[in-house]
Amino acid sequence: MQRRQFTQSLVATSAGLLFATASRAVGVQDPMDSKTVSIGCSLGLTGPLASLARELKQGLDAGLAQANAKGIHSREIKLVALDDGYDAKRSEDNARKLIADANTVALISCMGTPNNQRILPLVDEAQIPYVAPQSGATSLRKAEHRSVFHVRASYSDEAQRLTQKLFSMGITDLAIVYQDTVFGREFLADVTAALKSTGQTAAPKAFKLDAEGKGVESVVGQAVAAKPMAVLLGTAGDVTAALVNEFKKVSPSTPLAATSVALSGDNLRQLGGKTAGLALSMVLPDSGRTSVALVREYQKAMRAAGFQDFSARSFEGYVNARVLAEGLERAGRELTRGKLRSALASLRSHDMGGMTVDFSGGAPYVGSRFVDLGILGANGRVVG
């Protein structure tokens, strides 16, 4: 083949490949013809927050199994959950794979603040519906993210509620122990802002753990030496359990308070009686409060899926799955990513039986501002 012919053939072949690739790209209006549609999720089933991730996935599994049992337009919903070890780069890679799959109609509850910082630009580009990022970080809640539907209240909402409650009890001298991560630094900023809103001029006494959560004994010693009236914990998962354990050993009378993501059910069981008196902010009703219809349905779904332990994290996964299922029901039989996105945006005062989800405010879509406070007893359950 002469050089000119070779060049023309190469250009033609390249153009054909580009066209083929573009034609296979998943568009927001492409119909989902399959009887099974996938819901993508990337979360740290291994790594530092594995116990939180496993419980979250249990709730997602239970919620989607319940939806499949009831039936949504004769389609089966399949959860495709990829492990990222709580590594943000792996989360991004997982999200790319999930979004590129033509059968993936939505993402749900990918876990972690830095992880979601990598994922949201991909969601914006693909215009794929994304329900309930598993983070309450304010930095993720921006008007340009028009395909993202947050379900939970923000960490800022939690910090405000915790701080106001402590101040109402006369506890004004606060310390915060936080991890040097995106989540920890944002929570420190949220608590500082909440203090200013009460008229407090002094910033909280801040004590920083490294990103790996090392140096717990040293940091707890510094915090106790500062003699605060209460300590807020800006940490999540196993490191929170280590902090609670150390505080109870060194200064058992120091009041401790933490956020909704602080401890998994496994952490609470491991701590045993050391949980007594720990204050937590909650973005859902107590998962053990069976007087609430939504809680009863959650527990029923968990048992049906073979899970006997209940926790705030699995309850949140279940609620997130229920919100997605409602969107799929409203999207109708001719399902596309675009129709699902519009259906989710149409949710107005949707009563789930003890919790209301409402996306009527527009982007950034935040379905709930629910925040409650609970005090844990020695059995790890909310007692007040």
Buried (B, 14 or more C-beta within 10 A) or exposed (E): EEEEEEEEEEEEEEEEEEEEEEEEEBEBEBEBEBEEBBBBBBBBBBBBBBBBBBBBBBBBBBBBBBBBEEEBEEBBBBBBBBBBBBBBEBBBBBBBBBBEEBBBBBBBBBBBBBBBBBBBEBBBEBBBBBBBBBBBBBBBBEEEBBBBBBBBBBBBBBBBBBBBBBBEEEBBBBBBBBBBBBBBBBBBBBBBBBBEEEEBEEEBBBBBBEEEBEBBEEBBBBBBEEEBBBBBBBBBBBBBBBBBBBBBEBBEEBBBBBBBBBBBBBBBBBBEEBBBBBBBBBBBBBBBBEEBBBBBBBBEBBEEBEBEEBBBBBBBBBBBBBBBBBBBBBBEEEBBBBBBBBBBBBBEEBEBBBBBBBBEEEBBBBBBEBBBBBBBBEEBBBEE
